[in-house]
Amino acid sequence: MLSPTLKTFAMLLAALALLALPAAIWPAYLESPIGLLLAAPYFLLLILSGLGFPGLLQNNGLCGWGWCAPSPLGYFVMLAAILAALYGCAALISRMRGS
């Protein structure tokens, strides 16, 4: 059996996936406030790159007028940040519920 924290983590992960699903068929969805919430991990990469952490963005952040895409290391950091934040929220929720 899964612990209550892992069950909550799985539910939060499923909720995030369902929240992001409309963006696959409706690109304007990402311009809504929910889209900004979904873009928060990318903004974390921009902040970390601006603070001097190298290798998170392609071309070291030099992409002209556009926003640089994340590098493979950037995708890893983004995924780790998402999972850590969701697990932290799941742990807090489980602790508040007394499980």
DODRENTOR-95983 format. One record per residue: x, y, z of N, C-alpha, C in turn. Coordinates in pm, whole numbers, padded with zeros to 5 digits, always signed. Example, Ala and Ser with C-alpha at 12.3 -4.5 7.8 and 13.67 -1.06 7.14 Angstrom:
<atoms>
+01319-00569+00780+01230-00450+00780+01320-00330+00780+01285-00225+00708+01367-00106+00714+01290+00003+00787
</atoms>
This chain:
<atoms>
+00083-00119+00000+00000+00000+00000+00087+00124+00000+00032+00226-00056+00102+00354-00058+00074+00431+00070+00173+00508+00111+00152+00593+00228+00057+00706+00190-00005+00770+00289-00097+00881+00258-00029+00994+00181+00098+01019+00210+00170+01124+00138+00185+01088-00009+00219+00963-00038+00234+00922-00177+00100+00921-00251-00008+00886-00182-00141+00892-00245-00176+01036-00281-00150+01128-00188-00177+01269-00214-00089+01321-00326+00038+01277-00327+00131+01317-00433+00080+01270-00569+00032+01147-00576-00021+01094-00702-00144+01173-00747-00230+01209-00652-00348+01288-00688-00309+01428-00737-00211+01490-00672-00166+01622-00716-00101+01614-00854-00025+01509-00878+00039+01491-01009-00066+01470-01118-00170+01392-01088-00278+01371-01184-00355+01501-01208-00377+01579-01103-00447+01707-01118-00366+01802-01205-00235+01805-01186-00150+01891-01268-00153+01847-01414-00151+01717-01438-00158+01666-01575-00292+01703-01640-00401+01689-01566-00532+01727-01620-00542+01877-01644-00476+01955-01560-00476+02100-01576-00398+02142-01700-00294+02067-01733-00211+02100-01849-00264+02040-01979-00353+01945-01972-00402+01875-02091-00465+01966-02197-00547+02065-02163-00606+02149-02268-00503+02225-02351-00384+02247-02299-00282+02320-02374-00236+02243-02497-00255+02111-02498-00215+02031-02613-00303+02057-02734-00429+02094-02713-00519+02116-02826-00562+02262-02841-00532+02342-02741-00575+02482-02743-00459+02569-02693-00370+02614-02783-00251+02689-02742-00282+02818-02667-00396+02882-02694-00430+03006-02625-00456+02982-02476-00477+02857-02438-00498+02821-02298-00377+02862-02213-00259+02859-02273-00137+02894-02199-00128+03043-02171-00213+03125-02233-00212+03269-02206-00305+03305-02091-00376+03209-02038-00466+03233-01925-00385+03233-01795-00448+03271-01685-00377+03264-01556-00328+03123-01522-00401+03022-01565-00356+02885-01542-00228+02857-01621-00218+02916-01740-00097+02901-01819+00025+02960-01749+00005+03072-01680+00116+03129-01603+00157+03037-01490+00061+02972-01428+00092+02876-01323+00172+02759-01380+00133+02713-01499+00204+02602-01561+00343+02642-01609+00365+02772-01635+00495+02820-01681+00590+02853-01567+00546+02843-01444+00630+02878-01329+00763+02804-01326+00768+02674-01358+00899+02607-01358+00994+02666-01463+00941+02710-01577+01027+02773-01678+01079+02906-01626+00994+02981-01556+01040+03108-01498+01149+03082-01395+01142+02971-01324+01248+02935-01231+01381+02920-01306+01377+02858-01424+01499+02844-01503+01554+02979-01545+01466+03071-01583+01512+03204-01622+01576+03276-01503+01516+03262-01386+01572+03327-01267+01708+03265-01232+01716+03133-01232+01843+03067-01200+01950+03101-01302+01913+03108-01429+02010+03146-01532+02057+03289-01512+01965+03377-01476+02002+03516-01449+02091+03530-01327+02078+03438-01232+02162+03440-01112+02300+03380-01137+02320+03323-01256+02452+03274-01292+02469+03124-01300+02361+03046-01291+02372+02902-01306+02382+02868-01455+02495+02815-01501+02512+02791-01644+02446+02661-01690+02416+02656-01819+02370+02533-01881+02223+02501-01870+02143+02591-01813+02001+02561-01799+01923+02597-01925+01973+02693-02002+01907+02736-02124+01997+02708-02244+01936+02684-02359+02014+02663-02480+02088+02790-02517+02202+02776-02578+02288+02887-02621+02325+02978-02503+02327+02923-02383+02357+02999-02261+02268+03121-02246+02146+03113-02296+02051+03223-02280+02062+03329-02387+02146+03311-02487+02164+03411-02593+02082+03369-02715+01955+03400-02714+01866+03357-02822+01805+03476-02896+01869+03589-02894+01815+03704-02965+01694+03760-02892+01588+03786-02967+01469+03848-02910+01373+03748-02849+01391+03622-02879+01299+03521-02825+01346+03465-02693+01261+03384-02633+01297+03316-02509+01368+03187-02546+01475+03158-02479+01551+03036-02506+01478+02915-02450+01489+02807-02524+01433+02681-02475+01526+02622-02370+01473+02542-02280+01559+02477-02181+01652+02376-02246+01769+02360-02190+01862+02256-02232+01819+02125-02165+01882+02014-02199+01847+01889-02127+01864+01902-01975+01970+01971-01931+01987+01995-01788+01873+02082-01735+01831+02180-01814+01720+02266-01774+01590+02189-01758+01565+02096-01851+01445+02013-01837+01452+01927-01711+01571+01875-01680+01587+01794-01559+01561+01879-01434+01617+02000-01430+01598+02088-01315+01450+02126-01303+01385+02153-01418+01244+02188-01416+01159+02073-01362+01186+01952-01409+01112+01835-01362+01137+01811-01213+01262+01824-01171+01294+01806-01029+01223+01910-00943+01216+02034-00990+01149+02140-00914+00999+02112-00903+00939+02067-01014+00795+02036-01012+00766+01923-00914+00844+01815-00925+00820+01699-00838+00847+01733-00692+00951+01811-00665+00981+01848-00526+00870+01936-00468+00820+02031-00547+00713+02118-00499+00585+02039-00475+00552+01948-00566+00431+01867-00547+00445+01774-00427+00563+01716-00408+00581+01627-00293+00575+01707-00163+00632+01826-00163+00624+01912-00045+00480+01948-00011+00402+01982-00114+00259+02011-00092+00186+01887-00041+00218+01772-00098+00153+01648-00054+00187+01617+00091+00311+01640+00131+00351+01616+00270+00278+01711+00364+00265+01837+00324+00192+01933+00408+00045+01896+00420-00016+01858+00308-00158+01819+00311-00177+01696+00400-00090+01598+00386-00102+01476+00467-00082+01507+00615+00010+01596+00645+00034+01632+00786-00086+01707+00843-00147+01795+00761-00263+01870+00808-00383+01780+00830-00395+01675+00750-00507+01582+00764-00484+01484+00878-00363+01482+00932-00334+01393+01044-00311+01250+01005-00273+01228+00880-00252+01090+00834-00111+01045+00863
</atoms>
